Amino acid sequence: MLFLVAALLLLGVLLGTVAHAPLAFTAVAATVIAAWLAVFAARERHARRH
């Protein structure tokens, strides 16, 4: 949970930067964050089943 809070805080800090970043960089960063959150969710779901 702490990692999720840290990721959201980092996203909030970088949000101002995203407006000035190239669209390709923004898309790659968004994909990386979404993949990380998907892996986190899958690991949490797997951990609760065992």
C-alpha positions as CSV (number, residue, x, y, z in Angstrom):
1,M,0.0,0.0,0.0
2,L,2.9,2.3,0.8
3,F,4.3,1.8,-2.7
4,L,0.9,2.7,-4.2
5,V,0.8,6.0,-2.2
6,A,4.4,6.8,-3.2
7,A,3.6,6.1,-6.9
8,L,0.5,8.4,-6.7
9,L,2.6,11.1,-4.9
10,L,5.3,10.9,-7.6
11,L,2.6,11.1,-10.3
12,G,1.2,14.2,-8.7
13,V,4.7,15.8,-8.6
14,L,5.3,14.9,-12.2
15,L,1.9,16.0,-13.4
16,G,3.1,19.5,-14.1
17,T,6.0,18.1,-16.1
18,V,3.8,15.9,-18.2
19,A,2.2,18.9,-19.7
20,H,5.6,19.9,-21.1
21,A,6.8,16.4,-22.0
22,P,6.5,15.0,-25.5
23,L,3.4,12.9,-26.2
24,A,5.5,9.7,-26.8
25,F,7.2,10.1,-23.4
26,T,3.9,10.6,-21.7
27,A,2.4,7.5,-23.4
28,V,5.4,5.4,-22.4
29,A,5.3,6.6,-18.8
30,A,1.6,6.0,-18.5
31,T,2.0,2.5,-19.9
32,V,4.8,1.7,-17.4
33,I,2.7,3.0,-14.5
34,A,-0.4,1.0,-15.7
35,A,1.7,-2.2,-16.0
36,W,3.2,-1.7,-12.6
37,L,-0.3,-1.2,-11.0
38,A,-1.6,-4.3,-12.9
39,V,1.3,-6.4,-11.5
40,F,0.7,-5.1,-8.1
41,A,-3.0,-5.9,-8.2
42,A,-2.3,-9.4,-9.5
43,R,0.2,-10.1,-6.7
44,E,-2.2,-8.8,-4.1
45,R,-5.0,-10.9,-5.4
46,H,-2.8,-13.9,-5.5
47,A,-1.5,-13.3,-1.9
48,R,-5.1,-13.1,-0.6
49,R,-6.0,-16.4,-2.0
50,H,-3.2,-18.2,-0.2
